Amino acid sequence: MDSQFLMEIMEINEKLAEAQSETAMKEIESIVRAKQKELTDSVSRAFEGDDFEKAKELLTKMRYFSNIEEKIKLKKIPL
């Protein structure tokens, strides 16, 4: 993973940890969904071009965003 991507993930995780309002949660969720859409489109192009290494790299990035989506879901569930 490149360091810029990892920094982005860390920043989103920090925002999520600090989020206290529904608005803040929705903003983070919107960012993550947009990133997932972008990555999904890129994965499709990589597979269409038989670039399996690129597809693998993109799928790994998608897993990071998927983990954040799970954290968002858990944070929304009232205890």
TAZIGI-V84635 format. One record per run of one state. SS is the DSSP state (H for helix, E for strand, - for the rest). FROM is the first residue (numbers start at 1). TO is the last residue. If there is no record, write none. Layout:
BEGIN
SS_FROM_TO, SS_FROM_TO
END
This chain:
BEGIN
-_1_2, H_3_18, -_19_21, H_22_48, -_49_51, H_52_76, -_77_79
END
